Amino acid sequence: MNIMFLCMGRMLDVYYDSSLEISNKSDINSTYYISDRKHFTKFVTKQHNFESTNTYLSEWSITDKVMNYFNPEELSRIEKTYFKDNSIWEPLVADRRVFMGNLCKYTQDYKPVYGYEEMMSLLIESVQSIENFLDLHKPNIIIGFTVATFGEYLIALIAKERGIKFVQLRHTKIKNYYTFSSDLHEEYEQIRASFSSKDNIDNHKKFIDGYIEDIKKKGMVYEGTIGYSGSLAKALIQYPKYFIFSLINDIRYFRIPKDNHYRASLTKIFFYDKIFRFLRNSYQQKILKKHYLQEKNLTEMNYVFFPLHAEPEIAISIFSMHYQNQIEVIRNISLSLPANFKLIVKEHPRNIGRRKITYYKKILQIPNVNLVEPGLNPSYIIANSKLVIVLSGFLAFEALMAKIPVISLGSAMYNMLPKTLINHVVNVKNLRQELIFSLNNFAYDEIIVKKYIDAIISNSERIDLYTILLKKIGRSGGNNFSNELYKKNILALTSLINKELDEIKD
C-alpha cells in the first residue's frame, strides 16, 4: 500500500515520523507533496537519508516553471475534468500566497502576487505535475492537514475524480481532539453518520458532562488559539529578541532560493507584524475609543453579534468563499435586522492592528452598526445578545452552549445540527426571514448537543498538534513540550491514520 502525505512546514516532520511508525508494523510505502522549501532545507539536514530513500513532489518544482502564458485548450480540459462541481478559482482563492499580497498575513495587502495569466499557468503546471506523479506512484490514500495551498487543493480534487481516498486532518475545536475529514468543506461524513445514528452517549458521558461544565465556568478553550497583547512593557522586552531572531534567520537563509512561503524577509515581517502593528493599534485605539459601545450599554439594548473573522484565513477563503468582503457581509446583516435591533461588531484578536483604520470607519458609517472594544470578552457579548451570526467560526458553538440562537453563513461542522439550534443560511437573500425564524424558534436541546459532542469524540483522537507536534510557541490549550509527549502524540496520530488504512484494507 502507498500513502501520499501533503506536508506544509513542520507537518513534514510530523507525517514523516508517523510514516516510520506505520512502516515498522506493515508493508507500506510513503510519498510526499512538500510545499515549504525553506523548512525542507532544514528538515533534510537532520534527516540525511530522506531524499535518497523517499519520493516527493515539491511545490517549488512547479512554481519555478510558471510563465506568463497558458494554453486555453489545456485549461479547458482541466476545468471539464476536475471542476464539474467547483469553480476553477477555488484552489487559487484558497491560497493567500497566490491570491493576495506578500504581506497579507500581517497587514491589508490585497494585490495578488500573480497576474491572471500567471495564475492560469500555475494551475495548468500544477495539475500536469500532480497527474504525472499520481500516475507514477499510484497512492491508495492521500493524507493532508487543513488544506490551504493551491497544490493540496488540486490534489484533493484530482484524487476525488480518480477515486483515490483523500482525508485531511482537522481540529474539531473540542479541546484537543482531531479527526480526518474526506472533503474540503466541513462535511465530516463519519461524524455526521455517528450523529444521525447514535441514541446514547454512555461511552463518553463523563467527558461530555465535564466539558459542558468547563464551558459554563471558563468559557470555550481549545488547543492552538492565538491572542494578541498590545502591552508596551511586553513589546520592550520581547521585540528586541524577535528582531535579532529575524535578522539571524535572514542572513542564514540568504542564499536559499525563495518560494511562495518566504517572498518577504523575516526582518520586513518583523517590522509589519510587531512594530507597525503595535503603533497602528495604539493609534487606532485612541481614534476609535470614542466610537466603541460601552460594555454597560450591552445589557440595555437588543442586538445581534457578528464577530469579524481574521484575514486571511480558511474560514473565509475556503469555508466562506462567497463572503470575501466582510464589510458587505455586515451591511447585508444590518439591512436584515428588525427596526429595534442593532448589530454589534468586534474585531478578531488575530487581526488587531492589521487592518487600516478606514476599514473600521466604513463599518461605523452603517447607521445601525456599532463597534466594541477588541479586547472585550466575547463571552460577555454573546451572553447579552439576542442572536449571533458567523461565517464559519467556532464562536458559533460557544453561542449555542450559552443558549443563544446562531446563524451560520459558511461551511462548518456544526451545520449538521438542527435548524432550531444552528441555522445554516445558504442564500443571503433569505437572511431576514431566517433571522426572524431563529429569533422566534430557537430551542436549546442538551440531548442533541451531547449527541453531537459524542459523535465528534467517537471519531477523533486527542492530539496536542500545535503545542507538541508542531512545537508552536504562544499557543494555548495544549501542553509544554517534551520528547515523551511528542512520541505519545505521534502514536495517537498514527492510530488515527491506521483507522483510515484499515477502511481501505476492508
C-alpha positions in Angstrom: 0.0 0.0 0.0 1.2 3.5 -0.8 0.4 6.6 1.3 0.9 10.2 -0.1 1.3 12.8 2.6 0.7 16.5 1.9 3.1 18.5 4.0 3.4 22.2 4.7 6.1 23.4 7.1 6.6 21.2 10.2 3.8 18.8 9.1 6.6 17.2 7.1 8.4 16.2 10.3 5.1 15.0 11.9 3.9 12.9 8.9 7.4 11.6 8.3 7.6 10.3 12.0 4.1 8.9 11.7 5.1 7.1 8.4 8.1 5.5 10.2 5.7 4.2 12.9 3.4 2.8 10.2 6.1 1.2 8.1 7.6 -0.5 11.2 4.5 -2.6 11.5 3.3 -3.1 8.0 4.4 -3.1 4.3 3.5 0.5 3.5 5.4 3.0 1.3 5.1 6.7 1.7 5.4 9.5 -0.9 5.1 13.3 -0.2 3.9 16.6 -1.6 6.0 19.3 0.1 5.2 23.0 -0.1 7.8 24.8 2.0 11.3 25.0 0.5 12.9 26.7 3.5 11.6 24.2 6.0 12.5 21.3 3.7 16.1 22.6 3.6 16.3 22.4 7.4 14.5 19.1 7.5 16.9 17.2 5.2 19.9 18.5 7.3 18.5 16.4 10.1 17.1 13.5 8.0 20.1 12.9 5.8 18.6 9.9 4.1 15.2 11.3 3.3 16.0 12.4 -0.3 17.7 9.1 -1.2 15.0 6.9 0.4 11.8 8.8 -0.3 9.9 10.1 -3.3 8.3 13.5 -3.2 6.8 16.2 -5.4 7.8 19.7 -4.4 5.7 22.9 -4.8 8.8 24.9 -5.9 9.5 22.4 -8.8 6.1 23.6 -10.1 6.3 27.3 -9.4 9.8 27.5 -10.9 8.3 26.6 -14.2 5.4 29.1 -14.2 5.4 31.5 -17.2 3.3 34.5 -18.3 1.4 32.4 -20.8 -1.0 29.5 -20.8 -2.7 27.0 -23.1 -6.5 27.7 -23.3 -7.2 24.2 -24.6 -5.4 22.6 -21.7 -7.2 24.9 -19.2 -10.5 23.9 -20.7 -9.6 20.2 -20.3 -8.7 20.7 -16.7 -11.9 22.6 -16.0 -14.1 19.9 -17.6 -12.3 17.1 -15.8 -11.8 18.4 -12.3 -14.2 21.3 -11.8 -17.6 19.9 -12.7 -18.9 21.0 -9.3 -16.4 23.6 -8.3 -15.1 27.0 -9.6 -11.7 26.8 -11.1 -10.8 29.8 -9.0 -11.2 27.9 -5.7 -7.7 26.5 -5.3 -6.3 29.9 -6.2 -8.5 31.9 -3.8 -7.8 29.2 -1.1 -4.1 30.1 -1.2 -3.3 33.5 0.2 0.2 33.3 -1.2 -1.2 33.3 -4.7 -4.4 35.4 -4.5 -3.2 38.1 -2.1 -0.1 40.2 -1.4 3.2 39.1 0.1 2.4 40.7 3.5 -1.4 39.8 3.6 -0.9 37.8 6.8 0.5 40.9 8.6 -1.4 43.8 7.1 -4.1 44.5 4.5 -2.3 43.5 1.3 -4.8 42.6 -1.4 -2.7 42.9 -4.5 -2.2 39.4 -5.9 1.3 38.1 -6.3 0.4 36.6 -9.6 -1.4 38.1 -12.6 -4.3 36.3 -14.3 -2.2 34.5 -16.9 0.4 33.5 -14.3 -2.4 32.1 -12.1 -3.7 30.0 -15.0 -0.2 28.9 -15.9 0.4 27.9 -12.3 -2.9 25.9 -12.3 -2.0 24.1 -15.5 1.5 23.3 -14.5 0.3 22.1 -11.1 -2.4 19.8 -12.5 0.0 18.3 -15.0 2.7 17.7 -12.4 0.3 16.2 -10.0 -1.3 13.9 -12.7 2.2 12.6 -13.6 3.1 12.0 -10.0 -0.1 10.1 -9.2 0.2 8.1 -12.5 3.8 7.0 -11.5 3.3 6.3 -7.8 -0.4 5.3 -7.6 -1.2 6.1 -3.9 -4.0 4.3 -2.3 -4.7 7.1 0.1 -3.7 10.8 0.3 -3.4 12.4 3.7 -3.2 16.2 4.3 -3.7 18.7 7.1 -6.2 21.6 6.8 -5.7 22.0 3.1 -4.9 25.7 2.3 -2.4 25.7 -0.6 -3.3 25.6 -4.3 -1.4 22.3 -4.8 -3.0 20.5 -1.9 -6.4 21.8 -3.0 -5.8 20.5 -6.6 -4.6 17.1 -5.3 -7.8 16.7 -3.3 -10.0 17.4 -6.4 -7.9 15.2 -8.7 -7.9 12.4 -6.1 -11.8 12.6 -5.9 -12.0 12.3 -9.7 -9.7 9.3 -9.8 -11.3 7.5 -6.9 -8.3 7.8 -4.6 -9.2 8.1 -0.9 -8.4 11.6 0.4 -8.5 12.8 4.0 -7.3 15.9 5.8 -6.5 16.2 9.5 -8.9 18.7 11.1 -9.2 20.2 14.5 -12.7 19.6 15.9 -12.2 22.6 18.3 -13.5 20.3 21.1 -10.5 20.5 23.5 -7.6 19.0 21.6 -9.5 16.4 19.6 -8.6 15.9 15.9 -10.2 13.9 13.2 -9.9 13.1 9.5 -12.4 14.6 7.0 -12.7 13.5 3.4 -14.0 16.7 1.9 -12.8 20.3 1.6 -16.0 22.0 3.0 -16.5 20.8 6.6 -18.9 17.9 5.8 -17.3 15.3 8.2 -19.2 12.3 6.8 -18.1 9.9 9.6 -19.2 12.3 12.4 -22.4 13.1 10.6 -23.2 9.4 10.3 -22.5 8.9 14.0 -24.5 11.9 15.0 -27.5 10.6 12.9 -27.3 7.0 14.2 -26.3 7.3 17.9 -29.1 7.2 20.5 -26.9 7.4 23.7 -23.6 8.9 24.9 -22.8 6.3 27.6 -19.2 5.8 26.4 -18.2 9.5 26.8 -20.8 10.7 29.2 -18.3 11.7 31.9 -16.1 13.6 29.5 -19.1 15.4 27.9 -20.6 16.4 31.2 -17.2 17.7 32.3 -16.7 19.6 29.1 -20.0 21.3 29.2 -19.4 22.3 32.9 -16.0 23.7 32.0 -17.5 25.9 29.3 -20.0 27.3 31.8 -17.2 28.1 34.2 -14.2 29.1 32.0 -15.7 29.7 28.5 -14.5 28.0 25.3 -10.9 26.9 25.3 -9.2 24.7 22.7 -5.7 23.8 21.6 -3.9 26.1 19.2 -5.6 29.5 19.8 -3.5 32.7 19.4 -4.0 36.0 21.2 -2.5 39.5 20.9 -1.1 41.8 23.6 -0.7 45.5 22.9 1.3 45.9 26.1 4.2 48.4 25.8 6.1 46.6 28.5 5.9 43.2 26.7 6.9 44.9 23.5 10.0 46.4 25.0 11.0 43.0 26.4 10.2 40.7 23.5 10.6 42.8 20.3 14.4 43.1 20.5 14.6 39.3 20.7 12.2 38.9 17.8 14.3 41.4 15.7 17.6 39.5 16.4 16.0 36.2 15.6 14.6 37.6 12.3 17.9 39.1 11.3 19.9 36.0 12.0 17.5 33.8 10.0 17.5 36.2 7.1 21.3 36.0 7.0 21.3 32.2 7.5 18.9 31.6 4.6 20.0 34.4 2.4 21.3 32.1 -0.3 18.4 29.7 -0.3 16.0 30.4 -3.2 12.8 32.0 -2.1 9.4 30.3 -2.7 5.8 31.3 -2.2 6.2 31.0 1.6 9.1 33.4 2.0 8.9 36.2 -0.5 9.2 38.8 2.3 12.2 38.8 4.6 11.7 38.0 8.2 13.0 41.4 9.2 10.4 43.0 7.0 7.7 40.8 8.5 9.0 41.7 12.0 8.5 45.4 11.1 4.9 44.9 9.9 3.8 42.3 12.4 5.5 43.8 15.5 6.5 47.5 15.3 4.0 48.7 12.7 1.2 46.6 14.1 1.9 47.9 17.6 1.9 51.5 16.5 -1.1 51.2 14.3 -3.1 49.5 17.1 -2.1 52.2 19.6 -3.2 54.9 17.2 -6.5 53.2 16.3 -7.4 52.7 19.9 -7.1 56.5 20.5 -9.2 57.4 17.5 -11.8 54.7 17.8 -12.2 54.8 21.6 -14.9 57.4 21.5 -16.9 55.3 19.0 -16.8 52.0 20.9 -20.0 51.0 22.5 -19.5 50.6 26.3 -19.9 47.3 28.0 -22.7 48.6 30.3 -24.8 49.5 27.2 -25.0 45.9 26.0 -27.4 44.9 28.7 -29.8 47.8 27.7 -30.3 47.0 24.0 -31.5 44.4 21.5 -28.6 43.4 19.3 -27.2 40.8 17.0 -23.5 40.0 17.3 -21.2 39.5 14.3 -17.5 38.7 15.2 -15.1 39.7 12.5 -13.1 36.8 11.1 -9.3 37.0 10.8 -8.0 37.6 7.3 -6.5 35.8 5.5 -7.9 32.6 6.9 -9.5 29.5 5.5 -12.7 30.4 7.4 -13.2 32.9 4.6 -11.0 31.7 1.7 -12.4 28.1 1.7 -15.4 27.8 4.0 -17.0 31.1 3.1 -15.6 31.8 -0.3 -18.6 34.0 -1.4 -18.2 36.3 1.7 -14.8 37.7 1.0 -15.8 41.3 1.8 -16.8 41.3 5.5 -17.9 44.9 5.3 -20.5 44.0 2.8 -21.5 41.0 5.0 -22.0 43.4 7.8 -24.1 45.7 5.6 -26.3 42.8 4.4 -26.9 41.7 8.0 -27.7 45.3 9.1 -30.2 45.6 6.4 -31.9 42.4 7.5 -32.4 43.4 11.2 -35.7 44.4 12.8 -36.1 48.1 13.4 -35.4 47.9 17.2 -32.2 45.9 16.8 -28.5 47.0 16.4 -25.6 45.0 15.0 -22.5 44.7 17.3 -19.2 44.0 15.6 -16.0 43.0 17.3 -12.5 42.6 15.8 -10.8 39.2 15.8 -7.8 39.1 18.2 -5.6 37.8 15.5 -6.3 40.9 13.3 -5.8 43.6 16.0 -3.6 46.3 14.4 -3.5 44.7 11.0 -6.4 46.4 9.3 -6.4 50.1 8.2 -8.5 52.5 10.3 -10.5 53.2 7.2 -11.9 49.7 7.4 -13.5 50.4 10.8 -14.7 53.8 9.7 -16.6 52.2 6.8 -18.3 49.9 9.3 -19.2 52.8 11.5 -20.8 54.6 8.6 -23.6 51.9 8.6 -26.4 53.5 10.7 -27.4 50.6 12.9 -23.9 49.1 13.5 -21.7 49.6 16.5 -18.1 48.5 17.3 -17.0 47.3 20.6 -13.5 47.3 22.1 -11.4 44.5 20.5 -10.3 43.3 24.0 -13.9 42.9 25.3 -14.6 39.3 26.4 -16.7 37.7 23.5 -18.5 35.5 26.1 -20.0 38.6 27.6 -21.1 40.0 24.2 -22.6 36.6 23.3 -24.4 36.2 26.7 -26.2 39.6 26.2 -27.0 39.2 22.5 -30.3 38.0 21.0 -28.6 36.2 18.2 -25.1 35.5 16.8 -24.2 35.4 13.1 -20.9 33.9 11.9 -19.4 32.9 8.6 -17.8 29.7 10.0 -16.0 30.5 13.3 -16.2 28.3 16.3 -17.7 31.2 18.3 -21.0 29.9 16.9 -20.7 26.8 19.1 -19.8 28.9 22.1 -23.0 30.9 21.5 -25.0 27.7 21.2 -23.6 26.5 24.6 -24.7 29.8 26.1 -28.2 29.1 24.7 -28.2 31.9 22.2 -29.6 31.4 18.6 -27.0 31.1 15.9 -27.0 31.7 12.1 -24.1 30.3 10.1 -23.4 31.6 6.6 -20.4 29.5 5.6 -19.4 25.8 5.8 -18.9 24.4 9.3 -19.1 21.1 11.2 -21.9 22.4 13.4 -24.1 23.0 10.4 -25.2 19.3 10.9 -27.2 20.4 13.9 -30.9 21.1 13.6 -32.0 24.5 12.3 -33.6 25.3 15.6 -30.1 25.2 17.2 -27.8 26.5 14.4 -29.5 27.9 11.3 -27.3 27.4 8.2 -28.4 30.1 5.7 -27.2 29.2 2.2 -28.8 32.2 0.4 -28.1 35.6 1.9 -31.2 36.9 0.1 -33.2 34.9 2.7 -31.3 36.3 5.7 -34.1 38.4 7.1 -36.7 35.6 7.0 -34.2 33.2 8.6 -33.1 35.7 11.2 -36.7 36.1 12.3 -37.1 32.3 12.3 -34.1 31.9 14.6 -35.2 34.6 17.0 -38.7 33.0 17.3 -37.9 29.3 17.0 -34.6 28.7 18.8 -35.0 25.7 21.1 -31.9 24.6 23.0 -31.7 20.8 23.3 -28.9 19.5 25.5 -29.5 15.9 24.5 -28.8 16.8 20.8 -25.8 18.8 21.8 -24.4 15.9 23.8 -25.0 13.5 20.9 -23.1 16.0 18.7 -20.1 16.1 21.0 -20.2 12.3 21.4 -20.2 11.9 17.6 -17.0 14.1 17.4 -15.2 12.3 20.2 -16.1 8.8 18.9 -14.4 9.7 15.6 -11.4 11.6 16.9 -8.1 11.3 18.8 -6.6 13.5 21.5 -3.6 15.2 19.9 -1.6 18.2 21.1 -0.8 19.1 17.5 0.2 22.8 17.7 2.0 22.8 21.1 3.7 19.4 21.0 3.9 18.1 17.4 4.4 21.4 15.6 6.2 23.0 18.5 4.5 26.3 18.1 5.1 28.9 20.8 2.4 31.2 22.2 -0.5 28.7 21.5 -3.0 28.0 24.3 -4.8 24.8 25.3 -2.0 22.3 24.9 0.9 21.1 26.9 4.6 22.0 27.4 6.8 20.2 25.0 8.7 17.1 26.0 10.2 14.2 23.9 7.9 11.8 25.8 4.8 13.8 24.9 6.0 14.1 21.3 6.2 10.3 21.0 2.8 9.9 22.7 1.2 12.3 20.2 2.8 10.7 17.2 1.4 7.4 18.3 -2.1 9.0 18.7 -1.9 10.5 15.2 -0.6 7.1 13.8 -3.6 5.4 15.4 -5.9 7.8 13.6 -4.1 7.2 10.3 -4.3 3.4 10.8 -8.1 3.6 11.1 -8.2 5.1 7.7 -5.8 2.5 6.3 -8.0 -0.3 7.8 -11.0 1.0 5.9 -9.1 0.6 2.6 -8.0 -2.9 3.5 -11.6 -3.9 4.4 
